[in-house]
Amino acid sequence: MTGARALVVDDDPAVRRVIADMLDGLGVKTSTVADVGEALALLKHEPVDFILLDLHLRGEDGMSLAQQAVQLQPDACTIVITGHPSFHSSVEAMRLGVCDYLSKPLSMDALQIAMQRAWRNRGARGSRRLRQSDASRSNVGRDTFVFSSAEMRNLRVQTRRLAELDKPVLIWGEKGVGKSRLARLIHEQSTRREDALVHFRCDALRDGQHDNGLFGEARTAAVPMVNHSRAAFDQASGGTLILSDVERLPLWAQVRLLEQLDRGTQPQGRITVEPPRIIATTSADLKPLVDQGAFVAELYFRLNVLNMRVPPLRQRIDDIRSLASFFLGEQQRGGTHPAPHSLTDEAWQALCKYHWPGNVAELANVIERASLESDSDIIGRATIERLLPQEETLPRNVETITIPVMGDLKEMERAIVREVIHRCSGNKAAAARRLGMHRKTIYRLLQGDVSMIS
C-alpha cells in the first residue's frame, strides 16, 4: 500500500493519532480531520484511496458522511468504524457501498487486514463502478440480472412492457432487492437506450440547499450562477434519470421536481432540451406519506403512472443459489487472488435458511467476504455461518412486545423502548444494546416521560 492516500475522520484526537501512526508505518500518506465539514472540504478537492470514518461523530451524522464520501470518491475504499455496532447500521453501511464495517475498541490488525484486502481488490471495485456508471448502450443489465424464481421471471416480462411505454415508472421494494438494477434494465430496453442514463440519490439533498446535483444552482439575486458541474437533469436530457429513494426528497425539491415534469420539452437558445424519463425507486409506501403531508400528492400521481413491486429475497428462495453462484463468478473474474468456485451442500442450506433483511446487497457482501476468507476451493458452512448475523431469539418465558397499531409513529417507538427498558430491569445501557441504538437516542425518544428518564 506504499504511496496510497488515506483520510481519517474521528472526533477523538487519540484515535486519529493511533490510526495515522499505523498507516504511516504502512507507507500510507494520511490526512486527519475531526468533523464532517472538514472531511467534505478535503474529499471535494483531494483524491484518496481510503476513507476511515467514525460512525458516531460528536453531534454529526457519520452515516450521512459515509454516503457522501462514496458519492464524491466512488473509487476510494470507505471503512466505517463505530463504538456502537448494530445489525441495522451494518446493513445500511453495506447498502451505501462502504467496503468494511469495524467496531471499537479498534484492532489495528483488523484494520490493516481490511485495508490490505480492499487494496488487493481495488481494480475489480473500480471496474464494477465503471460498468455501473456507463451511460451508453451496454449489456450490463442483461448480464447481471440473475434469477430463477417465477416472481422474477414475471418482473422481467414486466420490464419489457414498461420499457416500451415512455412514461414515469415507480419501483417499490425493500432496500437491497435490486430496484436500481431493474431501472437500468428498463432504460437499456427502451428507445432512449442510446442516450444518457444518470443515477441520483435523493437523500443527498438538504433542506434549503441552493446548489445541488439534481437541479443545479438556483438563479437568484442572492445566489448568482457560478460554474458548477452539470446537474443530473441536464446530464440526463433526452435519456433516463433514476431517482433512488425518492421518498427522501425534501418538500422543496419535490415541488421543483414537479415543476420540471410539468415543463416538458423546452427551448434553450438554439437547441431544444428534451426532459429525461424519470424512473423513481422507493423502499417506503408513498401513499401514507402523501396522507401525512410528507410527500406532494401531485408528484406521487405523476410518478406512479406505471409501477413495479420487487419482492424481497426471502420470498424468492429459488434466486439465492443463482445469485450466490453469480457473485462467486464475479470474484473469480474480477479478483486479484484465487477464489472458491462453489459451496458445500451445508453452506447452501445455511444461505437458504437465512432471512436476508439486506436482500441481494447483503448476499453479495456475504459471498464476497466468504470468498476472501476461504482457504479452500469450496466454501463451507462454518464460513457462511460466521459471516451471517446471529438472529436473536426470545427466551421461552418472554412474551412478544405489544405495541399500538394506530397512532403516531414516535409513540410506537417510545412504546417499544419502554418495554425493552422494563425487560432490562431499567438498565438503559442494556436496552440500548438490545435495540441497536445509542443511549442518547433513547433519552431523546423518552423526553417528557418522567417515569423513564430517571
C-alpha positions in Angstrom: 0.0 0.0 0.0 3.0 2.3 -0.2 2.1 5.5 -1.8 -1.7 5.2 -1.1 -3.5 8.2 0.4 -6.0 8.0 3.3 -8.4 10.3 5.1 -9.2 9.6 8.8 -12.3 11.2 10.2 -12.7 10.9 14.0 -13.6 13.4 16.7 -11.2 11.7 19.2 -7.6 13.1 18.6 -6.1 10.0 20.3 -7.8 7.6 17.8 -6.8 9.8 14.9 -3.2 9.7 16.1 -3.1 5.9 16.6 -4.6 5.2 13.2 -2.3 7.8 11.5 0.8 6.2 13.1 -0.3 2.8 11.9 -0.9 4.0 8.4 2.4 5.9 8.3 4.1 2.5 9.1 2.5 1.0 6.0 3.7 3.8 3.8 0.2 5.4 3.5 0.1 9.2 3.3 -2.6 10.2 5.9 -4.7 13.3 6.5 -6.8 13.5 9.6 -9.9 15.7 10.4 -12.3 15.9 13.3 -15.7 16.7 11.7 -17.9 16.3 8.6 -17.3 19.8 7.3 -13.5 19.3 7.1 -13.9 15.9 5.6 -16.2 17.0 2.8 -13.9 20.0 2.0 -11.0 17.7 1.6 -12.9 15.0 -0.3 -14.1 17.5 -2.9 -10.6 18.6 -3.8 -8.1 15.8 -3.0 -8.4 12.2 -4.3 -7.8 9.5 -1.7 -7.6 5.7 -1.7 -9.0 5.1 1.7 -11.6 6.9 3.9 -11.8 5.8 7.5 -14.6 7.4 9.4 -16.2 7.1 12.8 -19.9 6.5 12.5 -20.8 8.5 15.7 -19.1 11.9 15.4 -20.0 14.3 18.1 -23.3 16.0 17.1 -23.0 14.9 13.4 -24.2 12.1 11.3 -21.4 9.7 10.3 -23.7 7.6 8.1 -24.6 10.6 6.0 -20.9 11.4 5.6 -20.3 7.8 4.5 -22.9 8.2 1.8 -21.4 11.4 0.6 -17.9 10.0 0.7 -18.9 7.1 -1.5 -20.6 9.5 -3.9 -17.7 12.0 -4.0 -14.9 9.4 -4.4 -16.5 6.2 -5.6 -13.2 4.5 -6.3 -11.9 5.0 -2.8 -12.5 2.3 -0.1 -14.7 3.7 2.7 -14.3 1.9 6.0 -16.8 2.6 8.8 -15.6 2.4 12.4 -18.2 2.5 15.3 -18.2 2.1 19.0 -21.9 1.2 18.9 -22.2 -1.6 16.3 -25.7 -2.8 15.3 -27.1 -5.0 12.6 -29.2 -2.2 11.2 -26.3 0.2 10.8 -24.1 -2.5 9.3 -26.7 -3.3 6.6 -27.2 0.4 5.9 -23.5 0.9 5.6 -23.2 -2.0 3.2 -26.2 -0.6 1.2 -24.4 2.7 0.8 -21.3 1.0 -0.7 -18.8 1.0 2.1 -16.0 -1.6 1.9 -15.9 -2.7 5.6 -17.6 -2.2 9.0 -15.3 -2.4 12.1 -16.2 -2.0 15.7 -14.4 -0.3 18.6 -12.2 -0.9 20.5 -10.4 -0.9 17.2 -8.0 -3.7 16.4 -5.1 -2.4 14.4 -4.6 -5.9 13.0 -8.3 -6.0 11.8 -8.0 -2.5 10.2 -4.7 -3.5 8.5 -6.3 -6.7 7.1 -9.4 -4.8 5.9 -7.3 -2.2 4.1 -5.0 -4.8 2.5 -8.0 -6.7 1.3 -9.5 -3.6 -0.2 -6.2 -2.6 -1.8 -5.8 -6.0 -3.5 -9.3 -5.7 -4.9 -9.3 -2.0 -5.9 -9.1 -2.9 -9.6 -12.2 -5.1 -9.5 -14.0 -2.5 -7.5 -13.2 0.3 -10.0 -14.2 -1.8 -13.0 -17.6 -2.6 -11.3 -18.2 1.1 -10.6 -17.2 2.0 -14.2 -19.8 -0.5 -15.5 -22.5 0.9 -13.3 -21.9 4.5 -14.3 -21.7 3.8 -18.1 -24.4 5.8 -19.8 -24.0 4.3 -23.2 -25.9 1.2 -24.5 -24.4 -1.9 -22.9 -25.2 -5.4 -21.8 -24.7 -4.7 -18.1 -28.4 -5.1 -17.2 -28.8 -8.3 -19.2 -25.5 -9.8 -17.9 -26.2 -9.1 -14.2 -29.9 -9.6 -14.0 -29.8 -13.1 -12.5 -32.8 -15.0 -11.4 -34.5 -18.4 -11.2 -37.8 -17.7 -9.5 -41.2 -17.3 -11.1 -41.6 -14.0 -9.4 -38.6 -12.5 -11.1 -39.4 -14.1 -14.5 -42.7 -12.2 -14.3 -40.8 -9.0 -13.4 -38.5 -9.5 -16.4 -41.6 -9.6 -18.7 -42.9 -6.5 -17.0 -39.7 -4.6 -17.6 -40.0 -5.2 -21.3 -43.6 -3.8 -21.3 -42.6 -0.8 -19.2 -39.6 -0.1 -21.5 -41.9 0.4 -24.4 -44.1 3.0 -22.6 -42.2 6.3 -22.4 -43.8 7.3 -19.1 -42.5 7.7 -15.5 -42.1 4.5 -13.5 -42.2 3.9 -9.7 -40.3 0.8 -8.5 -41.1 -0.2 -4.9 -39.2 -2.7 -2.8 -37.1 -3.2 0.4 -33.6 -1.9 0.5 -31.2 -4.1 -1.4 -33.6 -6.0 -3.6 -32.2 -4.7 -6.9 -34.5 -1.7 -7.7 -31.8 0.3 -9.4 -30.7 -2.7 -11.5 -34.3 -3.1 -12.8 -34.4 0.6 -13.5 -31.3 0.3 -15.6 -32.8 -2.7 -17.4 -35.9 -0.7 -18.3 -33.6 2.0 -19.8 -31.5 -0.5 -21.7 -34.6 -1.9 -23.4 -36.2 1.5 -24.2 -36.0 3.8 -27.2 -33.7 6.0 -25.0 -31.1 3.4 -24.6 -28.5 5.2 -26.8 -28.9 8.3 -24.6 -27.6 9.1 -21.1 -28.5 7.1 -18.0 -28.0 9.1 -14.8 -28.4 7.8 -11.3 -29.2 10.3 -8.5 -29.6 9.5 -4.8 -32.4 11.7 -3.4 -31.1 11.7 0.2 -28.1 13.6 -0.9 -30.2 16.8 -0.9 -30.5 19.1 2.1 -33.4 21.4 3.1 -32.8 25.0 1.8 -29.9 24.0 -0.3 -29.4 26.2 -3.4 -26.6 24.4 -5.2 -27.3 20.8 -5.6 -26.6 18.0 -8.0 -30.2 17.4 -9.1 -31.4 20.8 -10.5 -28.3 22.8 -10.4 -27.8 26.1 -8.6 -30.8 28.4 -8.1 -30.6 31.6 -10.1 -31.4 34.4 -7.6 -30.0 37.8 -6.7 -28.5 36.4 -3.5 -27.0 33.3 -5.2 -25.6 34.2 -8.6 -24.9 31.5 -11.1 -21.4 30.1 -11.0 -19.6 27.4 -12.9 -20.6 24.1 -11.3 -20.7 20.6 -12.8 -23.9 20.0 -14.8 -26.9 18.9 -12.7 -28.4 15.5 -13.1 -31.4 16.8 -15.0 -29.1 18.4 -17.6 -26.9 15.3 -17.8 -29.9 13.0 -18.4 -31.5 15.2 -21.0 -33.2 13.0 -23.6 -32.2 9.9 -21.6 -33.3 8.4 -18.3 -32.9 9.8 -14.8 -33.1 7.2 -11.9 -34.1 8.9 -8.7 -33.2 6.5 -5.8 -35.0 6.7 -2.5 -37.4 9.3 -3.9 -39.3 9.4 -0.5 -36.2 11.1 0.9 -36.5 14.2 -1.3 -37.2 17.3 0.8 -40.5 19.0 0.1 -38.9 22.0 -1.7 -37.2 19.5 -4.0 -40.4 17.6 -4.6 -42.1 20.9 -5.7 -39.2 21.7 -8.1 -39.2 18.1 -9.5 -43.0 18.5 -10.2 -42.2 21.8 -12.0 -39.6 20.1 -14.1 -42.0 17.3 -15.1 -44.7 19.9 -16.0 -42.4 21.9 -18.2 -41.8 19.2 -20.8 -39.6 20.0 -23.8 -38.0 23.4 -23.5 -36.0 25.6 -25.9 -32.6 26.8 -24.6 -31.0 29.2 -27.0 -30.7 27.5 -30.4 -31.2 24.0 -29.1 -34.3 22.1 -27.8 -33.9 20.3 -24.5 -35.8 17.1 -24.1 -36.5 16.2 -20.4 -35.4 12.8 -19.2 -37.7 9.9 -18.5 -38.0 9.5 -14.7 -37.7 6.2 -13.0 -38.1 6.6 -9.2 -37.3 3.9 -6.7 -38.5 3.8 -3.1 -38.4 1.4 -0.1 -41.4 3.3 1.5 -45.1 3.2 0.9 -45.6 6.7 -0.5 -49.4 6.8 -0.1 -49.3 7.2 3.8 -46.6 9.9 3.3 -49.0 11.7 0.9 -51.7 11.5 3.6 -49.4 12.9 6.2 -48.3 15.8 4.0 -44.7 14.5 3.8 -44.9 13.8 0.1 -46.5 16.0 -2.6 -49.7 14.4 -3.8 -49.4 15.7 -7.4 -45.8 14.4 -7.6 -46.9 11.0 -6.4 -49.6 10.7 -9.1 -47.1 11.9 -11.8 -44.5 9.3 -10.8 -47.0 6.4 -10.2 -48.2 6.3 -13.8 -46.5 2.9 -14.1 -45.3 0.9 -11.1 -43.5 -2.3 -10.2 -43.1 -4.1 -6.9 -39.9 -6.1 -6.3 -40.3 -9.0 -3.8 -37.7 -9.4 -1.0 -35.1 -12.2 -1.4 -36.7 -14.2 1.5 -39.8 -14.6 -0.7 -37.9 -16.0 -3.7 -35.6 -18.6 -2.2 -35.0 -20.1 -5.7 -32.9 -17.0 -6.6 -30.4 -17.4 -3.7 -28.4 -20.1 -5.4 -28.4 -18.4 -8.8 -27.3 -15.1 -7.3 -24.7 -16.6 -5.0 -23.2 -18.5 -7.9 -23.1 -15.4 -10.0 -21.3 -13.4 -7.2 -18.8 -16.2 -6.8 -18.1 -15.9 -10.5 -17.6 -12.2 -10.2 -14.9 -12.9 -7.5 -13.2 -15.3 -9.9 -13.3 -12.9 -12.8 -12.5 -9.6 -11.1 -10.4 -10.5 -8.1 -6.6 -10.5 -7.8 -6.5 -13.8 -5.9 -7.7 -17.3 -6.5 -11.4 -17.5 -5.5 -13.5 -20.5 -4.4 -15.8 -21.9 -7.2 -18.6 -23.4 -5.1 -20.2 -24.0 -1.7 -20.8 -27.2 0.2 -24.4 -28.5 0.5 -24.5 -27.5 4.1 -23.3 -23.9 3.2 -26.1 -23.7 0.6 -28.6 -24.8 3.2 -27.4 -22.1 5.6 -27.8 -19.4 2.9 -31.3 -20.6 2.1 -32.5 -20.7 5.7 -31.3 -17.1 6.5 -34.0 -14.4 6.1 -31.8 -11.8 4.3 -33.0 -8.4 5.7 -30.4 -6.7 3.4 -31.6 -8.7 0.4 -29.4 -9.1 -2.7 -27.0 -6.5 -1.5 -26.4 -8.4 1.7 -26.0 -11.7 -0.1 -23.4 -10.2 -2.5 -21.5 -8.9 0.6 -21.5 -12.3 2.3 -20.3 -14.1 -0.8 -17.5 -11.6 -1.3 -16.3 -11.9 2.3 -16.6 -15.7 2.3 -14.6 -15.8 -0.9 -11.8 -13.7 0.6 -11.7 -15.6 3.9 -11.9 -19.1 2.5 -8.7 -21.1 2.2 -10.3 -23.8 0.1 -11.8 -24.1 -3.4 -15.2 -24.8 -1.7 -16.8 -22.5 0.9 -18.0 -24.5 3.9 -21.0 -24.0 6.3 -18.7 -22.7 9.1 -17.5 -19.8 7.0 -21.1 -18.8 6.0 -22.5 -19.1 9.5 -19.6 -17.0 10.9 -20.5 -14.2 8.4 -24.2 -14.3 8.9 -25.5 -12.2 11.8 -26.9 -14.3 14.6 -30.7 -14.0 14.8 -31.7 -13.3 18.4 -34.4 -15.5 19.8 -36.5 -14.6 22.8 -36.3 -16.8 25.9 -39.4 -19.1 26.3 -40.6 -17.1 29.3 -40.5 -13.8 27.5 -43.7 -12.7 25.7 -43.7 -10.7 22.4 -43.9 -6.9 22.7 -47.3 -5.5 22.1 -47.4 -2.0 20.5 -50.3 0.2 19.3 -51.2 -0.4 15.7 -52.7 3.0 15.4 -51.3 6.4 16.2 -48.2 8.4 16.0 -45.0 6.6 14.8 -43.0 8.2 17.5 -45.4 6.9 20.2 -44.9 3.4 18.7 -41.2 3.8 19.0 -41.5 5.0 22.6 -43.7 2.0 23.4 -41.1 -0.4 22.2 -38.3 1.4 24.0 -40.3 1.5 27.3 -41.0 -2.2 27.1 -37.3 -3.2 26.4 -36.1 -1.0 29.3 -38.7 -2.7 31.5 -37.4 -6.2 30.4 -33.8 -5.0 31.1 -34.8 -4.1 34.7 -34.5 -0.4 34.0 -30.9 -0.6 32.6 -31.0 1.8 29.7 -27.5 0.9 28.5 -28.5 -2.8 28.2 -31.8 -1.7 26.5 -29.7 0.4 24.0 -27.6 -2.6 23.2 -30.7 -4.8 22.7 -32.2 -2.2 20.4 -29.0 -1.5 18.5 -29.3 2.3 19.2 -27.3 4.9 21.1 -28.3 5.7 24.6 -28.7 9.3 23.7 -31.4 8.3 21.2 -33.3 6.5 23.9 -33.2 9.6 26.1 -34.4 11.8 23.2 -37.3 9.4 22.5 -38.4 9.4 26.1 -38.2 13.2 26.6 -41.2 14.2 28.7 -41.7 10.7 30.2 -40.6 11.5 33.7 -41.0 7.9 34.9 -38.5 6.6 32.4 -35.8 9.3 32.4 -34.6 8.9 35.9 
